[in-house]
Structures are given as structure tokens and as C-alpha cells.
Amino acid sequence: MACNPAPDTFGKLDLKKWRGDRGGCNGVRATLVPDFRAEIQNLKGKTTNTIGELLGRPDINQIADRNQKFYIYFLEKGSHCDQPGLKSNSRSVAIRMSAIGLATEVTFQNGLP
């Protein structure tokens, strides 16, 4: 079986640019926020594998209660860029993944949820 390459776009969101700005450290993700917001409803219900394929590996994979987890993507440069592992209060988006591996909620915040 051949693997298909990850798509370059998801609706209006340029996934190639999103994935290329690991941690939001280059400032590209911040410019993509309006396009990301436009696709939130289309992200809900997607599997963990699909989210990872679309948006790339999360900057932080946080385990939550009852076998849920958050995929966290930073939207702007912060302390996490210069010193990985250091707590950052930069703007981020968190995608809550249910115990059965489906995206159920997308939230924006400063730092971690």
C-alpha cells in the first residue's frame, strides 16, 4: 500500500505553511488564525491520526482526565522557541481529543489549557 502525502490545504487553511511553522516560532501561524477559525467546525469529529496528518505533530501532547488528551499548537513565538520544555504563555490553540480518539473541542488561550 502506498501512503498519500499530507494535503496542502484544508478549506481556506494553508496546511503547508501551518506545518512549516513549528511552535509558531516564525510568526506564520499567527497570520493563519482567521483561516484556522473558519475551519474549526470541520476539524471536530476528525480522528487523532487525521488531525496529526493535517496540522502536523502537536507542539505539546497533553494527557487529560478519562483518557482524553489535548493537541496543543502554539500560534506565536514565545519562551518555548528559545528553551524547549520551558512553560510558555504564548497564544495557542488546543484541540481536545476524546477517549475514542475524535476531536471534540477547539479552544484558544494563552499558554496551556
Contacts in CASP RR format, 6 or more apart in sequence:
PFRMAT RR
TARGET T0000
AUTHOR 0000-0000-0000
METHOD contacts of the structure
MODEL  1
MACNPAPDTFGKLDLKKWRGDRGGCNGVRATLVPDFRAEIQNLKGKTTNT
IGELLGRPDINQIADRNQKFYIYFLEKGSHCDQPGLKSNSRSVAIRMSAI
GLATEVTFQNGLP
6 15 0 8 1.000
6 19 0 8 1.000
6 53 0 8 1.000
6 54 0 8 1.000
6 56 0 8 1.000
7 15 0 8 1.000
7 53 0 8 1.000
7 54 0 8 1.000
8 14 0 8 1.000
8 15 0 8 1.000
8 16 0 8 1.000
9 15 0 8 1.000
9 16 0 8 1.000
10 39 0 8 1.000
10 42 0 8 1.000
10 43 0 8 1.000
10 54 0 8 1.000
11 35 0 8 1.000
11 38 0 8 1.000
11 39 0 8 1.000
11 42 0 8 1.000
12 35 0 8 1.000
12 38 0 8 1.000
12 39 0 8 1.000
13 32 0 8 1.000
13 35 0 8 1.000
13 36 0 8 1.000
13 38 0 8 1.000
13 39 0 8 1.000
14 32 0 8 1.000
14 35 0 8 1.000
15 54 0 8 1.000
15 55 0 8 1.000
17 28 0 8 1.000
17 29 0 8 1.000
17 32 0 8 1.000
18 28 0 8 1.000
18 29 0 8 1.000
18 32 0 8 1.000
18 36 0 8 1.000
18 55 0 8 1.000
18 56 0 8 1.000
19 55 0 8 1.000
19 56 0 8 1.000
20 26 0 8 1.000
20 28 0 8 1.000
21 27 0 8 1.000
21 28 0 8 1.000
21 29 0 8 1.000
22 59 0 8 1.000
23 29 0 8 1.000
23 59 0 8 1.000
23 73 0 8 1.000
23 74 0 8 1.000
23 80 0 8 1.000
23 81 0 8 1.000
24 30 0 8 1.000
24 59 0 8 1.000
24 73 0 8 1.000
24 74 0 8 1.000
24 75 0 8 1.000
24 76 0 8 1.000
24 77 0 8 1.000
24 81 0 8 1.000
24 90 0 8 1.000
25 74 0 8 1.000
25 77 0 8 1.000
25 78 0 8 1.000
25 80 0 8 1.000
25 81 0 8 1.000
26 77 0 8 1.000
27 76 0 8 1.000
27 77 0 8 1.000
29 73 0 8 1.000
29 74 0 8 1.000
29 75 0 8 1.000
29 76 0 8 1.000
30 75 0 8 1.000
30 76 0 8 1.000
30 91 0 8 1.000
33 75 0 8 1.000
36 93 0 8 1.000
40 106 0 8 1.000
43 51 0 8 1.000
43 54 0 8 1.000
43 95 0 8 1.000
43 103 0 8 1.000
43 106 0 8 1.000
44 103 0 8 1.000
44 104 0 8 1.000
44 105 0 8 1.000
44 106 0 8 1.000
45 102 0 8 1.000
45 103 0 8 1.000
45 104 0 8 1.000
46 54 0 8 1.000
46 102 0 8 1.000
46 103 0 8 1.000
47 101 0 8 1.000
47 102 0 8 1.000
47 103 0 8 1.000
48 71 0 8 1.000
48 97 0 8 1.000
48 101 0 8 1.000
48 102 0 8 1.000
48 103 0 8 1.000
51 71 0 8 1.000
51 95 0 8 1.000
51 97 0 8 1.000
51 103 0 8 1.000
52 58 0 8 1.000
52 71 0 8 1.000
55 71 0 8 1.000
55 73 0 8 1.000
58 71 0 8 1.000
58 72 0 8 1.000
58 73 0 8 1.000
58 95 0 8 1.000
59 72 0 8 1.000
59 73 0 8 1.000
59 74 0 8 1.000
59 80 0 8 1.000
59 92 0 8 1.000
60 70 0 8 1.000
60 71 0 8 1.000
60 72 0 8 1.000
60 112 0 8 1.000
61 69 0 8 1.000
61 70 0 8 1.000
61 71 0 8 1.000
61 72 0 8 1.000
62 69 0 8 1.000
62 70 0 8 1.000
62 72 0 8 1.000
62 94 0 8 1.000
62 112 0 8 1.000
62 113 0 8 1.000
63 69 0 8 1.000
64 70 0 8 1.000
64 96 0 8 1.000
66 99 0 8 1.000
67 99 0 8 1.000
68 96 0 8 1.000
68 97 0 8 1.000
68 98 0 8 1.000
68 99 0 8 1.000
69 96 0 8 1.000
69 97 0 8 1.000
70 94 0 8 1.000
70 95 0 8 1.000
70 96 0 8 1.000
70 97 0 8 1.000
70 112 0 8 1.000
70 113 0 8 1.000
71 94 0 8 1.000
71 95 0 8 1.000
71 97 0 8 1.000
72 92 0 8 1.000
72 93 0 8 1.000
72 94 0 8 1.000
72 95 0 8 1.000
72 111 0 8 1.000
72 112 0 8 1.000
72 113 0 8 1.000
73 92 0 8 1.000
73 93 0 8 1.000
73 94 0 8 1.000
73 95 0 8 1.000
74 80 0 8 1.000
74 88 0 8 1.000
74 90 0 8 1.000
74 91 0 8 1.000
74 92 0 8 1.000
74 111 0 8 1.000
75 90 0 8 1.000
75 91 0 8 1.000
75 92 0 8 1.000
75 93 0 8 1.000
75 108 0 8 1.000
76 90 0 8 1.000
76 91 0 8 1.000
77 90 0 8 1.000
78 88 0 8 1.000
78 89 0 8 1.000
78 90 0 8 1.000
79 86 0 8 1.000
79 87 0 8 1.000
79 88 0 8 1.000
79 89 0 8 1.000
79 90 0 8 1.000
80 86 0 8 1.000
80 88 0 8 1.000
80 90 0 8 1.000
87 111 0 8 1.000
87 112 0 8 1.000
88 111 0 8 1.000
89 110 0 8 1.000
89 111 0 8 1.000
90 110 0 8 1.000
90 111 0 8 1.000
91 108 0 8 1.000
91 109 0 8 1.000
91 110 0 8 1.000
91 111 0 8 1.000
92 108 0 8 1.000
92 109 0 8 1.000
92 110 0 8 1.000
92 111 0 8 1.000
92 112 0 8 1.000
93 106 0 8 1.000
93 107 0 8 1.000
93 108 0 8 1.000
94 106 0 8 1.000
94 107 0 8 1.000
94 108 0 8 1.000
94 109 0 8 1.000
94 112 0 8 1.000
94 113 0 8 1.000
95 103 0 8 1.000
95 105 0 8 1.000
95 106 0 8 1.000
96 103 0 8 1.000
96 104 0 8 1.000
96 105 0 8 1.000
96 106 0 8 1.000
96 107 0 8 1.000
97 103 0 8 1.000
97 104 0 8 1.000
98 104 0 8 1.000
107 113 0 8 1.000
END
